């Protein structure tokens, strides 16, 4: 009796699995518009990229880890509680550095690069200039804080002979 029930369940499972595998490749019943998220656009206009970069720069370069840590170390103010307490004693954790690096390098700097590329595609010299100034500012502050950082444009006319 146990073997019969087990065989029935095994056959039913095999039939269901075969049905799922054979029918899952058909896309005729699925509307392509269902999988579009209206809150996450695929293309962002240039006029919305500039404030995004500015907000990230204002928070990370002029008001968060870069300013707090350096001002604590040159003793312009004293850290007495929480995160500032450990930074005042020169005890940095990877998160103290990674927060600013990740948000500015993969956020602000790459957004500025996208803005620069869009401006050149649409032949907009004003946005191209803004993107270059924002990129230079981010690169300047980052090289002051971290030293050499990995960054280059993927354009053949600006590249030198690289290995």
C-alpha positions in Angstrom: 0.0 0.0 0.0 2.8 2.4 0.9 4.6 1.7 -2.4 1.4 2.3 -4.4 0.8 5.7 -2.8 4.5 6.6 -3.2 4.4 5.6 -6.9 1.3 7.7 -7.5 2.9 10.8 -5.9 6.1 10.2 -7.8 4.2 9.9 -11.1 2.1 13.0 -10.3 5.3 14.9 -9.4 6.9 13.9 -12.7 3.8 15.0 -14.7 3.7 18.4 -12.9 7.4 18.9 -13.4 7.2 18.0 -17.1 4.2 20.3 -17.5 6.1 23.2 -15.9 9.3 22.6 -17.9 7.5 22.3 -21.2 5.1 25.2 -20.8 7.4 27.7 -19.1 9.1 28.6 -22.4 6.0 30.0 -24.0 5.7 33.8 -23.6 2.5 34.3 -25.6 0.3 34.6 -22.5 2.6 37.1 -20.7 2.3 40.8 -21.6 5.6 42.5 -21.9 4.3 45.7 -20.3 3.6 44.0 -17.0 7.3 43.8 -16.2 7.9 47.6 -16.5 8.5 49.4 -13.3 7.2 53.0 -13.7 9.1 54.1 -10.6 12.5 53.0 -12.0 12.9 54.6 -15.4 15.4 53.2 -17.9 16.5 56.6 -19.1 16.9 59.7 -17.0 17.0 63.2 -18.5 20.1 65.3 -18.1 18.4 67.9 -16.0 17.6 65.3 -13.3 21.2 63.8 -13.2 22.8 67.1 -12.2 20.9 67.5 -8.8 21.6 63.8 -8.1 25.3 64.4 -8.4 25.1 67.6 -6.4 23.3 66.0 -3.5 25.7 63.1 -3.3 28.6 65.5 -3.4 27.1 67.8 -0.7 26.4 64.9 1.6 29.6 62.8 1.1 32.3 65.3 0.3 31.2 68.3 2.3 29.3 67.0 5.2 29.8 63.4 6.1 32.8 61.1 6.5 35.4 63.2 4.7 34.7 66.3 6.7 34.0 64.7 10.1 37.0 62.4 10.1 39.5 65.0 8.9 38.2 67.6 11.3 38.4 65.2 14.2 42.0 64.3 13.3 43.2 67.9 13.0 41.3 68.4 16.3 38.9 71.1 15.2 36.3 69.4 17.3 36.2 66.5 19.6 34.4 63.2 19.2 32.7 62.1 22.4 29.9 59.7 21.5 29.2 56.9 19.0 31.1 56.9 15.7 33.0 60.1 16.3 34.4 58.7 19.6 36.2 55.9 17.7 37.3 58.1 14.9 38.7 60.6 17.4 41.0 57.8 18.6 42.1 57.0 15.1 40.1 53.7 15.0 38.7 53.6 11.5 36.6 50.6 10.4 36.2 49.5 6.8 32.7 50.9 6.8 34.0 54.4 7.7 35.9 54.5 4.4 33.6 52.3 2.3 30.5 54.4 2.8 32.0 57.4 1.1 33.9 55.4 -1.5 30.9 53.4 -2.6 28.5 56.2 -2.7 30.7 58.7 -4.5 32.8 56.4 -6.8 30.0 54.1 -7.9 27.3 56.8 -7.4 28.3 60.4 -8.1 31.4 59.8 -10.3 29.7 57.3 -12.5 26.5 59.4 -12.7 28.7 62.3 -13.8 30.2 60.0 -16.5 26.8 59.1 -17.7 25.9 62.8 -17.8 29.0 63.5 -19.8 28.2 60.8 -22.3 24.6 61.9 -22.7 25.6 65.5 -23.2 28.0 64.6 -26.0 25.4 62.4 -27.6 22.8 65.2 -27.6 25.4 67.8 -28.4 24.8 69.8 -25.2 27.9 71.8 -24.3 26.4 73.2 -21.1 25.7 69.9 -19.5 29.0 68.5 -20.8 30.8 71.4 -19.0 28.8 70.9 -15.8 29.6 67.2 -15.9 33.3 67.8 -16.4 33.5 70.3 -13.5 31.6 68.0 -11.2 33.9 65.1 -12.2 37.0 67.2 -11.6 35.8 68.2 -8.2 35.0 64.7 -7.1 38.4 63.4 -8.5 40.2 66.3 -6.8 38.7 65.6 -3.4 39.1 61.8 -3.8 42.8 62.0 -4.8 43.4 64.3 -1.8 41.8 61.8 0.6 42.8 58.4 -1.0 45.7 59.1 -3.3 45.6 57.6 -6.8 42.2 56.2 -7.7 41.2 54.1 -10.7 39.4 56.3 -13.2 39.7 56.9 -16.9 37.4 57.7 -19.8 36.6 54.9 -22.2 37.2 57.1 -25.2 40.0 56.3 -27.7 40.7 59.9 -28.4 41.5 60.6 -24.7 43.4 57.4 -24.0 47.1 57.1 -24.2 48.9 53.8 -24.8 47.7 51.8 -21.9 48.8 48.2 -21.3 
